[in-house]
Amino acid sequence: MSDKEKILGKVKKCMALAKSSNPNEAAAALRQAQKLMQQHGLTEEDVALSDVSEKHFKAGSAAQPPRWFSMLVSTVSVAFGVHPIYSHHWGKSEVIFIGIDPQSEIAGYVYEVLFRQLKKDRAEHVRKQTRCKPATKTRRGDLFAEAWVYGVRQQVSEFAMPDEHKELTGKYLEVNHPDLGTLKSRTAEARGNDDRSQNAGYKAGKSAYLNKGMGETKRERLVQQ
């Protein structure tokens, strides 16, 4: 932990004590917080931004991921009020969730569980595709996966990013990731009998359920399968 992080931690503890029902204790804590901020050149925005964290999770090896992957990450990000970044270096990829603690960690956990289940379901569906070219199997697998995400999306649509979280996360990105680009994903267009894959994927995705446990602070918000 850096010296700045330690000071920010002390300031936040003082700010918390400043909410005390004891007027004298609250006033003393507020004065101490202001003193620490002045001594170390900290602003209220610095304190607020310290609540933002980024968590890294594995995302395979593709430099250009399929559209269903982008859809899954977007679904999780919207549900838990975080901002995603896709990073690819030296043949390995990762997705980074940035948000107010502990949302970035929770989002990452849910992403890992859904991603694992989706890959498993997609692989099983592809194995069922017989008497067709490898390219057709891949396309149908991708369409299955996209529909799978649509099925899951219905389960998490009630979650929304608070406006203050969105603004704070945006400021964090401006400071720490100012040169972000736009992710281009691999798309799959439906043909012929591909609608069967889409229907199967949607049905499989709906079987995943995201448990809404808003009070948990760590990895206690589970995906039940």
ZIGI-V176841 format. One record per backbone hydrogen bond with DSSP energy under -0.5 kcal/mol. NH is the residue of the N-H (numbers start at 0). CO is the residue of the C=O. E is the energy in kcal/mol with one decimal. If there is no record, write none. Layout:
NH_CO_E / NH_CO_E
//
This chain:
5_1_-1.9 / 6_2_-2.3 / 7_3_-2.7 / 8_4_-2.1 / 9_5_-1.9 / 10_6_-2.6 / 11_7_-2.5 / 12_8_-1.8 / 13_9_-2.1 / 14_10_-2.6 / 15_11_-1.9 / 16_12_-2.1 / 17_13_-1.7 / 18_15_-1.3 / 19_16_-2.0 / 22_20_-0.8 / 25_21_-2.7 / 26_22_-2.5 / 27_23_-2.2 / 28_24_-2.2 / 29_25_-2.2 / 30_26_-2.3 / 31_27_-2.2 / 32_28_-2.2 / 33_29_-2.5 / 34_30_-2.3 / 35_31_-2.5 / 36_32_-2.2 / 37_33_-2.2 / 38_34_-2.6 / 39_35_-1.8 / 40_37_-0.7 / 41_36_-2.7 / 46_42_-1.7 / 47_43_-2.3 / 48_44_-3.0 / 49_45_-1.1 / 50_47_-1.6 / 51_48_-1.7 / 52_98_-2.9 / 54_96_-2.3 / 56_94_-2.1 / 58_92_-2.2 / 64_62_-0.5 / 66_185_-3.0 / 68_65_-0.9 / 69_65_-1.4 / 70_66_-2.5 / 71_67_-2.1 / 72_68_-2.6 / 73_69_-2.4 / 74_70_-2.4 / 75_71_-2.3 / 76_72_-2.5 / 77_73_-2.5 / 78_74_-2.0 / 79_75_-2.0 / 80_76_-0.6 / 80_77_-0.6 / 81_76_-2.2 / 82_97_-3.2 / 84_95_-2.0 / 86_84_-0.5 / 86_93_-3.0 / 88_91_-2.8 / 91_88_-2.0 / 92_59_-2.4 / 93_86_-2.6 / 94_56_-2.7 / 95_84_-3.1 / 96_54_-2.4 / 96_94_-0.5 / 97_82_-2.7 / 97_95_-0.5 / 98_52_-2.3 / 100_50_-2.7 / 102_99_-2.2 / 104_101_-0.6 / 105_101_-2.2 / 106_102_-2.9 / 107_103_-1.7 / 108_104_-2.1 / 109_105_-2.5 / 110_106_-2.7 / 111_107_-2.4 / 112_108_-2.1 / 113_109_-2.7 / 114_110_-3.1 / 115_111_-2.2 / 116_112_-2.1 / 117_113_-3.0 / 118_114_-2.4 / 119_115_-1.8 / 120_116_-2.5 / 121_117_-2.7 / 122_118_-2.4 / 123_119_-2.0 / 124_120_-2.0 / 125_121_-2.6 / 126_122_-2.0 / 127_123_-0.9 / 127_124_-0.7 / 128_125_-1.5 / 129_127_-1.0 / 136_132_-2.1 / 137_133_-2.5 / 138_134_-2.4 / 139_135_-2.8 / 140_136_-2.4 / 141_137_-2.4 / 142_138_-2.5 / 143_139_-2.3 / 144_140_-2.1 / 145_141_-2.4 / 146_142_-2.1 / 147_143_-2.1 / 148_144_-2.0 / 149_145_-1.8 / 150_146_-2.0 / 151_147_-1.9 / 152_148_-2.7 / 153_149_-1.1 / 154_150_-0.5 / 154_151_-1.5 / 155_151_-0.9 / 155_152_-0.6 / 156_152_-0.8 / 158_155_-1.7 / 161_159_-0.5 / 164_161_-0.5 / 165_161_-2.1 / 166_162_-2.3 / 167_163_-2.0 / 168_164_-2.8 / 169_165_-2.0 / 170_166_-1.8 / 171_167_-2.0 / 172_168_-2.2 / 173_169_-2.0 / 174_170_-1.8 / 175_171_-2.9 / 176_172_-2.4 / 179_176_-0.8 / 184_182_-0.6 / 185_64_-2.8 / 193_190_-3.0 / 194_191_-0.5 / 195_192_-1.7 / 196_193_-0.7 / 197_193_-1.7 / 198_194_-2.5 / 199_195_-2.2 / 200_196_-2.4 / 201_197_-2.4 / 202_198_-2.0 / 203_199_-2.2 / 204_200_-2.6 / 205_201_-1.9 / 206_202_-0.6 / 206_203_-0.9 / 207_204_-1.5 / 208_223_-1.9 / 210_208_-0.7 / 210_221_-2.2 / 212_210_-1.3 / 213_211_-0.5 / 215_212_-1.3 / 219_217_-1.3 / 220_217_-0.6 / 221_219_-0.9 / 223_208_-2.2 / 223_221_-0.6
//
